[in-house]
Amino acid sequence: MYNKAFDVIKLCEQENKKISEIAILKEAKMRNLTEKDVIDEMKSVLEIMKKSATSGLESPIISHSKITGGNAVKINNYLNSNKSLSGDLINKAMAMAVSTSEVNASMGVICAAPTAGASGILPSSILNAKEKLGSSDEDLVNALFTAAVIGELATKNATVSGAEGGCQAECGVAASMSAAAIVEMAGGSPIDSFNAASFALINVMGLICDPVAGLVEYPCFLRNASGVVNAFVSADLALAGVQSLIPFDEVLEAMYKVGKSLPETLRETALGGIATTPAAKEIARRFYNGTTE
Amino acid sequence: MKDYSIFDVIGPVMVGPSSSHTAGAVKLAKTAMELSEKGFYKVIFYLHGSFAKTYKGHGTDKALVAGVLGFEPSDERVKHSLDIAKSNNLTIEFKEIEFEYAHPNTAKIEFHYLNSPSFFVIGSSIGGGNVVITNINGDDVEFTGQYPTILLKYIDKKGMISQISTILSNNEINIASMKVTRSNNLATFVCETDNLITDSAKEEILKIKDIEIAKFINPVRS
């Protein structure tokens, strides 16, 4: 039905539909289900996302490895102190993205979007856009379908694996999916959504994957926090009318080529980036010796 | 171009932290458990490559044990599987192993029984929560558990495949892929289907003469 952003935009224009509507129709047709079945399935995903984005805000969640944790609470408390420089929405969004990251690192239940390591960005983006826009749960479910189309295009035409494309392919694509989704929630056109998706990927093009001790924790939760900010910035740029000079399909292709040209040490192997700093090596050594506190 | 479901992108719903080291490990062990006979009192996990090196940090140990307990990758009990195994009197051991030419996330899962010989399955978690089973008790195989799968061992003779495929077709089950290998006079038959394997199809297949082992696996949802 579609393999490129170009096809999706054409379908939206021909049938006068939103990206989410195209996605729901495609999914129902592909799996021989009703539209209601598909929407109900996404509603259950939304409930899991709501839970993971909020459960780390009040009491600290410590990771399975015990290396990281409790940061969502800190960010949330800081927000409540009214001292935040970047403002309420940005702080809340960071806190909720980190909450999901912490749930993931503690072996709690999350929904990969597009991966487990980047799973904090999309839930936080749509839930905080909802606060600002006063959207309904139905709007959130639709936004998830829009996000999924961006992720699907990235999966088909590039990669969403950190081992293949670095963090740009995980947190970059998650931010790109989220930006397109919240643009649709705010009433933007399909073209606005793809502009936002392009900006989010361009903003982090080349971002490497360098997990300390090889674990999905650090810097993953930081990049979930910056990823959700990237989504909001990119969405606002597009809604303000800024046009992407490069079509989304070409941005994806560029991201894929950059990913493939990254040395293997910078693609989830923990053999480069911050993973090989002295401090990171010490953390890894203690962890694998079983002496992590 | 392969078509993806929306829920391949927004999903799987899973216990963290890693789709390949955690969700895939649950699925791998659950598939192995479904291939084994019930009543095992001990399971030994032989871990190769990245599984051996990082299993503690990614909770691969808990994920594998959860799988042999029959949990899904999204089950909150995955985190507590070691304790649950203990209270079920299931003995668990982990050992490191080096396989030649194996995927980095490979495990050999060996089931032990009091009154019958042990049984093992080898498989790999190949990313995104997907797995591939590569060996069952010494027989090389290749299937993913994504499709309903039929595994048979029978005394090799003419007409077996046509009998099996006739039963499937009469039960409106479409064959997606099929592979038969032989050693001595025993054939190992692995067939993936598009449709769930119905009870009536199972019963008819089990009635075929000279089938020694028959396993039917419907997919692990993830």
HADDOCK unambig.tbl for C-alpha pairs under 7 A between the chains (distance, minus, plus):
assign (segid A and resid 27 and name CA) (segid B and resid 5 and name CA) 6.33 0.50 0.50
assign (segid A and resid 27 and name CA) (segid B and resid 6 and name CA) 6.48 0.50 0.50
assign (segid A and resid 64 and name CA) (segid B and resid 57 and name CA) 6.75 0.50 0.50
assign (segid A and resid 65 and name CA) (segid B and resid 57 and name CA) 5.23 0.50 0.50
assign (segid A and resid 104 and name CA) (segid B and resid 15 and name CA) 6.84 0.50 0.50
assign (segid A and resid 104 and name CA) (segid B and resid 16 and name CA) 4.28 0.50 0.50
assign (segid A and resid 104 and name CA) (segid B and resid 17 and name CA) 4.77 0.50 0.50
assign (segid A and resid 105 and name CA) (segid B and resid 16 and name CA) 5.95 0.50 0.50
assign (segid A and resid 105 and name CA) (segid B and resid 17 and name CA) 4.83 0.50 0.50
assign (segid A and resid 106 and name CA) (segid B and resid 16 and name CA) 6.96 0.50 0.50
assign (segid A and resid 107 and name CA) (segid B and resid 15 and name CA) 5.24 0.50 0.50
assign (segid A and resid 107 and name CA) (segid B and resid 16 and name CA) 4.42 0.50 0.50
assign (segid A and resid 107 and name CA) (segid B and resid 17 and name CA) 5.75 0.50 0.50
assign (segid A and resid 107 and name CA) (segid B and resid 79 and name CA) 6.07 0.50 0.50
assign (segid A and resid 108 and name CA) (segid B and resid 15 and name CA) 5.14 0.50 0.50
assign (segid A and resid 108 and name CA) (segid B and resid 16 and name CA) 5.84 0.50 0.50
assign (segid A and resid 108 and name CA) (segid B and resid 76 and name CA) 6.60 0.50 0.50
assign (segid A and resid 109 and name CA) (segid B and resid 13 and name CA) 6.87 0.50 0.50
assign (segid A and resid 109 and name CA) (segid B and resid 14 and name CA) 5.37 0.50 0.50
assign (segid A and resid 109 and name CA) (segid B and resid 15 and name CA) 4.30 0.50 0.50
assign (segid A and resid 109 and name CA) (segid B and resid 16 and name CA) 6.36 0.50 0.50
assign (segid A and resid 109 and name CA) (segid B and resid 74 and name CA) 6.25 0.50 0.50
assign (segid A and resid 109 and name CA) (segid B and resid 76 and name CA) 6.52 0.50 0.50
assign (segid A and resid 110 and name CA) (segid B and resid 13 and name CA) 5.68 0.50 0.50
assign (segid A and resid 110 and name CA) (segid B and resid 14 and name CA) 5.58 0.50 0.50
assign (segid A and resid 110 and name CA) (segid B and resid 15 and name CA) 6.16 0.50 0.50
assign (segid A and resid 110 and name CA) (segid B and resid 16 and name CA) 6.68 0.50 0.50
assign (segid A and resid 111 and name CA) (segid B and resid 10 and name CA) 6.80 0.50 0.50
assign (segid A and resid 111 and name CA) (segid B and resid 11 and name CA) 5.22 0.50 0.50
assign (segid A and resid 111 and name CA) (segid B and resid 12 and name CA) 5.78 0.50 0.50
assign (segid A and resid 111 and name CA) (segid B and resid 13 and name CA) 4.14 0.50 0.50
assign (segid A and resid 111 and name CA) (segid B and resid 14 and name CA) 6.09 0.50 0.50
assign (segid A and resid 112 and name CA) (segid B and resid 10 and name CA) 6.00 0.50 0.50
assign (segid A and resid 112 and name CA) (segid B and resid 11 and name CA) 4.69 0.50 0.50
assign (segid A and resid 112 and name CA) (segid B and resid 12 and name CA) 5.58 0.50 0.50
assign (segid A and resid 112 and name CA) (segid B and resid 13 and name CA) 6.30 0.50 0.50
assign (segid A and resid 113 and name CA) (segid B and resid 9 and name CA) 6.25 0.50 0.50
assign (segid A and resid 113 and name CA) (segid B and resid 10 and name CA) 4.80 0.50 0.50
assign (segid A and resid 113 and name CA) (segid B and resid 11 and name CA) 6.14 0.50 0.50
assign (segid A and resid 114 and name CA) (segid B and resid 9 and name CA) 5.23 0.50 0.50
assign (segid A and resid 114 and name CA) (segid B and resid 10 and name CA) 5.82 0.50 0.50
assign (segid A and resid 116 and name CA) (segid B and resid 16 and name CA) 6.65 0.50 0.50
assign (segid A and resid 116 and name CA) (segid B and resid 17 and name CA) 6.35 0.50 0.50
assign (segid A and resid 116 and name CA) (segid B and resid 18 and name CA) 5.91 0.50 0.50
assign (segid A and resid 116 and name CA) (segid B and resid 19 and name CA) 6.25 0.50 0.50
assign (segid A and resid 117 and name CA) (segid B and resid 18 and name CA) 6.95 0.50 0.50
assign (segid A and resid 148 and name CA) (segid B and resid 6 and name CA) 5.75 0.50 0.50
assign (segid A and resid 148 and name CA) (segid B and resid 9 and name CA) 5.88 0.50 0.50
assign (segid A and resid 148 and name CA) (segid B and resid 10 and name CA) 6.01 0.50 0.50
assign (segid A and resid 151 and name CA) (segid B and resid 9 and name CA) 5.96 0.50 0.50
assign (segid A and resid 152 and name CA) (segid B and resid 4 and name CA) 6.86 0.50 0.50
assign (segid A and resid 152 and name CA) (segid B and resid 9 and name CA) 6.03 0.50 0.50
assign (segid A and resid 215 and name CA) (segid B and resid 57 and name CA) 6.41 0.50 0.50
assign (segid A and resid 215 and name CA) (segid B and resid 58 and name CA) 6.72 0.50 0.50
assign (segid A and resid 216 and name CA) (segid B and resid 17 and name CA) 6.20 0.50 0.50
assign (segid A and resid 216 and name CA) (segid B and resid 18 and name CA) 6.89 0.50 0.50
